[in-house]
Amino acid sequence: MYDLLVVGAGPYGLSIASHAAGAGLDVRVFGRPMASWRDHMPRGMFLKSEPWASNLSDPRRRYGLAAYCERNGMRARHGEPVSVETFASYGLWFARHAVPDVDERMVASVGACPGGFEVVTDDGQAVRGRTVALAVGVMPFVEIPSALHGLGPEHVTHSSHHRDLDRFRDRDVTVIGGGQAALETAALLAEQGTRVRVLARSHRLSWNTVPPEWKRPWWQSARAPHSGLGCGWRNWFYAEVPGGFRRLPEATRARISASALGPAGAWWVRDRVESRVEVLLDHEVATASVTSGRVRLATVGSIGGGPDFETDHVIAATGFRATGARLGLLAPEVRASLAVNAADEPYASTGFESSYPGLFLAGLVTAASFGPAMRFVQGASFTAERLVRGVRRSLRHGPAGSAVPAPAGERGRRSPLGAVKH
């Protein structure tokens, strides 16, 4: 029986595995390394985060993005965005050098067994571990507006469903959303000859500005320090002090995790959108139907009805919502025991342990506990260090299954399956 089974081989899963191996734990990692970055982002996209805030984490800090770029004749410089292709290749390099062998099979289910957990792979093999870390990324949490739910994938997809956009050449596409995914997807579509429009609920598009120079006068740095989530003391707190964020009242954490660092486009995509893409602001889809093979959208604005129009395809760049109900690979009895907040977001302890003993969480699903940094690669280092400490503490205190009380603010909550938390 392994000490730790890591489910997921993206930036968080690989970082956790590297720290676990460095701590002497017997660890096994499942998943295709960097799969989301390799399979679910179109060619030509760039990371929004700075290169120095895009490192996977190993205990000796030997395998950062800058080290990879230097070894391969590239550069990772402040203010110069890194391509998705470069970042994915970096992650594969990190996996080869800083992580025990990765089992590239996908995990079908995670359930409890005597002394720990049983992970079943997609080919039916069962592997047991005393603890489990779920680092499943964002794909289980895709969010598509309810007005589009009745349409099939031939007419509606999520922005994360596309490795390339070639199928939409010379067609008409409507992109829903006002954030980076929507705006960069729209720019790429327009640049390949697609007729594209962006439909956004906001009254105006928000754009991030060019980051200030890394070396600045001291008074400028004191007023707005650099951080992995952007300049300013508030962003610095989110990026550098996730443990402090977790000490905030639950309602405050929930509000910030839902609203901080809201939809905005990167500075380097602005001209590409404004010069080529039709934008319809202050509107959202009210109803959607298929007529003669095309999607007919009826829209509504804040002051009344909006235009109706037809399009060949809708891409919903509407983000992700990490809820307990969407952790579908967990066995029902495990999922039903998770303590959640009012938005159905699972609770995570200071060591990233869920309310189910021995089950640890990482990445987006912990944003309600540790803040906006968990939505970005920036949070991987903090998570890996704290989570592995939590795993070691759990291993010392005995096998999974012993009673661990949920925090006072979470007790008595019902899970999506109706079980009362304890």
N, C-alpha and C positions, 0 to 999 in steps of 0.2 A: 504494500500500500504506500503510495507516494505521500510525501508531506503536503504538497500543494499541487493542484491541477489548475492551470491557467487556461481559461476558455476565451480565446481571441488572441490574434497575433498582429494587432495594429500597434501604434506607438505606446499605448498604455500596457497592453499585454506583454509586449517584448521588454519594456522597461521593468515591469514587475518580475518577469522571469529572470532577467539579468541580475537584479538585486537579490532575488531569492537564491539563485545559484551562488552568488557572492557570499551570502550568509550561511552557506553550507546546507541548504535545504535540498531534499530530493524532489525536484520539480519536473513537471511535464507540461508542455505547451501544445495546445491544439489550435489549428486554424491556418489558413493560407496567409503567409506574411504580407502585411500591407495590402490586403485584398481590397479594402474600400478605396484606397488611393490608386490602385492599379486597375480596378474594374468598374468603378462608379464615379469617375471624374473624367470629363472629356479632355482629350489632348488640347494643349494650349492654355489650360488654366494655371493660375499661380496661387501660391499660399498668400493669405492676407497677413499673416504674422511675420515679424522680422526674422531673418535667418538665425540670429542669436537667441530667439525665443522659440525655435523650432527643433530643439535637440531631443532625441530620445535619451534615456538616462541609464547609465551603468555606474556601478559603485565607485569606480576609480576615475570616472569622467574622462575616459580615453577616446570615446567613440561619438563625439559630437558632430554636428553637421559641418562645421568648419574643417575638422580633421578629414572628413570624407572628401570635401571639395578640394582641399589641398593635395590629397593623394591622387586626385583625378584631374588635376590641372584646371580646376574651376575656382571660382571665388564666391564666398558668402559674405557679402558686405551689407552693412546697415543702409537701409533705404533702397535696396535693390531686391525686388521680389524674387522668390525661388519658384521655379516651375514645379508642377505636380510630378512630372516625370523624374526630375532630379530628386525630389523628396522621396518618392517611392523607391528609387534606386538606392538612396541613402539608407532607408529602412531595411532593405534586403541585405545591404552590407553590414549594418548593425546586427541583424539576426545571425549572420554567418560568424561574426567575430565576438559578440558579447552575450550570446544566448545559447543555452543547451539546444540540442537538435530539436527542431520543431516538427511535430506530427501534423502534417498538412490536412488531415481529415477534418471534416466539420463535425461539430457536436450536435447530436439530435436531441439529447435530453440530459438533464442533471437531476438526480434524485438522491434521497437519503438511503444509507445502508448502515449496518452496525459499525460503529467506530468512525463514521465519516460520510462520504458521498460516493455515488457511483455515476460516472459519466459514460454515456453510450454514444459511440460515434455513428456516423451516417451509414457505415457498413455493418453495424450491429455489434461491434466489439465493446465490452464493458471494461472500464478502467476505474480503479478505486483510489481515492485519496482521502487523507484526514481533513483537509480543507480544500476549498475551491475559491478561486477569484474569477468573477465574471468581468471580462474586459471586452464586451461585445460591440463596442463602437456605437455607431448611430443607426445602422441599417434596420435594427428591429423597431425603431421609433419613428419611422417615416410618418409625416403628417400631411394629409391631403384634405382640402376643404370639403365639408360634408356635401355641398351642392354638386360636387363632382363624383360622389361615390357610386352613382348608378352607371357610370360609363366604364367600359372595359379598357385594358391597357393599349389597345390599338388606337384609342382616342385620347386617353389621359395617362401621363406618366409623371413620376416625381423626378426632380432634377438629378437625384442621386442614382437614377436607373440607367444612366447613359455613360458608356465608355467613350463613345464618339457621337457626333451629331449628323453624320453624313446622310442618314436616311431622310433628313428634313431639307435637303437641298431643293431649291426651286419650289418649296411648298410654303404654306401660310401657317405660322405657329404663334400661339399666344402664351406668354410666360406670366404666371401668377406670382407676385411677390415683389418686394422692394429692397431686398438685401443683396449681399454680394453674389450669392448663387444665382439669383434671378438676373441681375445686371450683367454678370460675366457670361452666363449662358446666352442671354440675348445678344451680347456683343459678338460672341463666336458664331451664332446663327446668322446674324446680319453679314458678317465678314465672309461667309461661305455662299451667300446669295439667297438666303431664306428671307421671306417677308415676315418680319417679326414685330410684335407689339408687346409691351409690358403693361400689365394691369395691376395696380397697387392700391391698397386701402389708404395709405398715407396721403396727406395733403401735399407733400413735397418729398422728393428724394433727398436722402442724406448722403453726404460724401465725406469720407475721411480725407484729411489734408496730408500733404507730403510731410513725412516725419522730420522734425528738426535734426540738425547735425548731432552726431554722437558726442562730440566735444563742443561744449557750449560754455559761455560765461557762467560762473558759479551761481549767480543770482537767477539766471534762467532755469538752471537745473533745480535749484531750490524751490522755485515757484511751480514747476511742472516736471517732476523727474520722469525719466524714461522708465517704462515697465514693459513686460512681455505682452501687455494688453493695450498699450498706448500710453501717451504722456498724461501726467496728472496724478495727484495724490490718491484720488479715489481708485483709479485704475491700478496704481501701485499697490494699494491695499488688497484689491482683488487678486492681483497676480502674485504678490510676495508673501501674503499672510493668510492663506486659506484656513489655517488653524484658528486664526482670530475671527475670520468670517463665521466659522462654525459656532462661535460663542454668542453670536447675535441672537435675539429672540427669533423663534421659528417664523412668525409672521413677517418679520423684516427680511429674513433670509429668502423666504418664498417670493416676496415682492421683488427683491433685487435680482434673484436668479431668473425671474420671468421678464424683467424689463431692462436690466443693465446691458450695455453694449448692444443696443437694438439694431434693426436692419440699417445697413449703410454700405455704400459701395466704396471700393478702394480708389485712391486718387488716380492710379494708373489705368483705370478702366473708364473714367468719366468721359473723356473725349470720344472714346469709341462708342459709347451709348448715345451721347447727346447729338452726335453727328449723323447717326444712322438708324436709331430705333425710335419708333412711335411709342409714346408713353401716355397712358390714361391713368391719371391720379384720382384719389378720393372715390374710388369705385371698387366694388367686389362682385363676384359672381353670385347672382340670386338663384338662377336655375340653369341647368345645362341639359341638352338633349341632342340626339343624333338625327340629322335630316339628310337623306341622300348621301350618306357616307361622311358628312361633315358635322362638326360640332357646332351647335347653335348656343350661344351664350347670351343670357339676359343679365344685365348688370344693374346695380343700384348704387347710388351715391348717398352721401350724408344728408343731402337736401332733397332727395327724391329719386325717381327712376333714372336710369342711365341708358346708354345706347345698347341695342341688341346687334349682334354681328355673328357671322359664321367664320370658322377657322378650321384648318385641317387637323390640328392637334393642339392639345393643351399640355404644357409642362408646368407642374406645380412646384415652384421653388419656395415652398412654404415651411421649410424647416423640419424639426423633429420634436417629439414630445415624449420624454422618457418617463413612462409610468410602469408601475408594478404589473399591470395587466398585460403589458406588451413583452414581458420577460417570458415568452411562450416556451422556451426550452426548459424552464424549471418545472419539475413535477408539481402537480396541483397542490399537494399537501405542503410542499415547501413554499410555493408562491403564496398560498393562502395565509401563511404564518408571518409574512413580511409586514412589519409596521410601516405605515405610510402617512404622509401628511394629507391635508385637505385636497390637494391636487393629485393624489394617488402616486406621489413620488416617494420611493423607498427611503427609509431612514438609514443613515450610515454613522457608525460610531467614530470616535477620534482616530481609531485604527482602521477605518473603512469597513468594519464588520457590520453586516446587516443584523436585524433582530433575530435572524435564524443563526444560531451559533455555528461558527466555522465557515459561513458563506460570506465572502467578501465581494465588494462592488467597486468598480472603477470607471472613470470616464464620465460621460454626459449624465448618466443615471445618478451621479453623486453631486450634481450642480446645486441642488436644493440644500445640501448639507454644507458644501465647501465653496460654493460660489462660482462665478462666471469662468474662472480659470479652467474648470473641469470641462468646459466646452472646447478647449483648445489644446494643442500639443504642450503648451506652456505648463499645464497641470501635471504632466506625466512624472516629472522628477519628484515633486512633493508626494504624489500618490504612491509611487513605487516605494519610496523610503518608509512612509508611514504604514502602508499596507503590509509590507513584509515584517515590520515590527509587530503589527497586530497579529499576523499569522504566527509568528514565533511565540507570542504571548498566549495565543489560543492553543498551540501545541503543548506548551508547558502546563496549561490548566486542564488538560484532558480532552477527550474526544468530543466531537460535535454531538449535540443532542441534550446537553445539560441546559438548565434553564438560565437564560440571560434576559433580564427584564428590559423591555423597551423603555425609552426615555419617557418621563412623566407626560410630556406633551403629546406622545404618540399612543399612550395606552387607551384601550377601549375602542380604537378605530377599527372599522370594518374594512377588510380587503375587498377587491373587486369580486372575489368568489364568495363573500359573505361571512368568512370566518372572523370571529372577534379576536383582536390582538390581545396579547397578554404580556 
